[in-house]
Amino acid sequence: MANALVSIQIIPKTVINEDVIPYVDRAIEVIAKSGVKYVVSPLETTMEGDLSQLLHIIEEMNAAMIAMGSPNVISLVKIYFNPSGASMDKLTEKYR
């Protein structure tokens, strides 16, 4: 059972002020390949799963940005942790 929701906005620095969208696409690809449930929003992506796994995914995302040539990365992260269970659907069901 998932115990955390983690939202991340990743902001890679580009060497010559190039478009960051290919970098963001690569970061989302890292999430997709992980197999966790996620939702892409205009300004951030939210993942659902085990907190330690989600934090590991964030590490992988940052490493992918560096591998693409970004000299550094800012990751803005929000964490909702509930040992008895965390669900995006449960937290937002009253709005649907």
Contacts in CASP RR format, 6 or more apart in sequence:
PFRMAT RR
TARGET T0000
AUTHOR 0000-0000-0000
METHOD contacts of the structure
MODEL  1
MANALVSIQIIPKTVINEDVIPYVDRAIEVIAKSGVKYVVSPLETTMEGD
LSQLLHIIEEMNAAMIAMGSPNVISLVKIYFNPSGASMDKLTEKYR
1 85 0 8 1.000
2 37 0 8 1.000
2 48 0 8 1.000
2 49 0 8 1.000
2 50 0 8 1.000
2 85 0 8 1.000
2 86 0 8 1.000
2 87 0 8 1.000
3 49 0 8 1.000
3 50 0 8 1.000
3 51 0 8 1.000
3 81 0 8 1.000
3 82 0 8 1.000
3 83 0 8 1.000
3 84 0 8 1.000
3 85 0 8 1.000
3 86 0 8 1.000
4 48 0 8 1.000
4 49 0 8 1.000
4 50 0 8 1.000
4 51 0 8 1.000
4 54 0 8 1.000
4 79 0 8 1.000
4 80 0 8 1.000
4 81 0 8 1.000
4 82 0 8 1.000
4 86 0 8 1.000
5 46 0 8 1.000
5 47 0 8 1.000
5 48 0 8 1.000
5 49 0 8 1.000
5 79 0 8 1.000
5 80 0 8 1.000
5 86 0 8 1.000
5 87 0 8 1.000
5 88 0 8 1.000
5 91 0 8 1.000
6 46 0 8 1.000
6 47 0 8 1.000
6 51 0 8 1.000
6 54 0 8 1.000
6 55 0 8 1.000
6 58 0 8 1.000
6 77 0 8 1.000
6 78 0 8 1.000
6 79 0 8 1.000
6 80 0 8 1.000
7 44 0 8 1.000
7 45 0 8 1.000
7 46 0 8 1.000
7 47 0 8 1.000
7 77 0 8 1.000
7 78 0 8 1.000
8 27 0 8 1.000
8 44 0 8 1.000
8 45 0 8 1.000
8 46 0 8 1.000
8 47 0 8 1.000
8 58 0 8 1.000
8 61 0 8 1.000
8 75 0 8 1.000
8 76 0 8 1.000
8 77 0 8 1.000
8 78 0 8 1.000
9 43 0 8 1.000
9 44 0 8 1.000
9 45 0 8 1.000
9 75 0 8 1.000
9 76 0 8 1.000
10 23 0 8 1.000
10 24 0 8 1.000
10 27 0 8 1.000
10 61 0 8 1.000
10 62 0 8 1.000
10 65 0 8 1.000
10 73 0 8 1.000
10 74 0 8 1.000
10 75 0 8 1.000
10 76 0 8 1.000
11 20 0 8 1.000
11 73 0 8 1.000
11 74 0 8 1.000
11 75 0 8 1.000
11 76 0 8 1.000
12 20 0 8 1.000
12 23 0 8 1.000
12 24 0 8 1.000
12 27 0 8 1.000
12 65 0 8 1.000
12 68 0 8 1.000
12 70 0 8 1.000
12 72 0 8 1.000
12 73 0 8 1.000
12 74 0 8 1.000
13 70 0 8 1.000
13 71 0 8 1.000
13 72 0 8 1.000
13 73 0 8 1.000
13 74 0 8 1.000
14 20 0 8 1.000
14 23 0 8 1.000
14 70 0 8 1.000
15 69 0 8 1.000
15 70 0 8 1.000
15 71 0 8 1.000
22 68 0 8 1.000
23 65 0 8 1.000
23 68 0 8 1.000
23 70 0 8 1.000
26 64 0 8 1.000
26 65 0 8 1.000
26 68 0 8 1.000
27 45 0 8 1.000
27 61 0 8 1.000
27 64 0 8 1.000
27 65 0 8 1.000
28 38 0 8 1.000
28 40 0 8 1.000
28 45 0 8 1.000
29 64 0 8 1.000
30 57 0 8 1.000
30 60 0 8 1.000
30 61 0 8 1.000
30 64 0 8 1.000
31 38 0 8 1.000
31 45 0 8 1.000
31 47 0 8 1.000
31 57 0 8 1.000
31 61 0 8 1.000
32 38 0 8 1.000
34 47 0 8 1.000
34 53 0 8 1.000
34 57 0 8 1.000
34 60 0 8 1.000
36 47 0 8 1.000
36 48 0 8 1.000
36 49 0 8 1.000
36 53 0 8 1.000
36 54 0 8 1.000
36 57 0 8 1.000
37 47 0 8 1.000
37 48 0 8 1.000
37 49 0 8 1.000
37 88 0 8 1.000
38 45 0 8 1.000
38 46 0 8 1.000
38 47 0 8 1.000
38 48 0 8 1.000
39 45 0 8 1.000
39 46 0 8 1.000
39 88 0 8 1.000
44 76 0 8 1.000
44 78 0 8 1.000
46 88 0 8 1.000
47 54 0 8 1.000
47 57 0 8 1.000
48 86 0 8 1.000
48 87 0 8 1.000
48 88 0 8 1.000
49 86 0 8 1.000
51 79 0 8 1.000
51 81 0 8 1.000
58 75 0 8 1.000
58 77 0 8 1.000
61 75 0 8 1.000
62 73 0 8 1.000
62 75 0 8 1.000
65 73 0 8 1.000
66 72 0 8 1.000
66 73 0 8 1.000
80 86 0 8 1.000
80 91 0 8 1.000
END
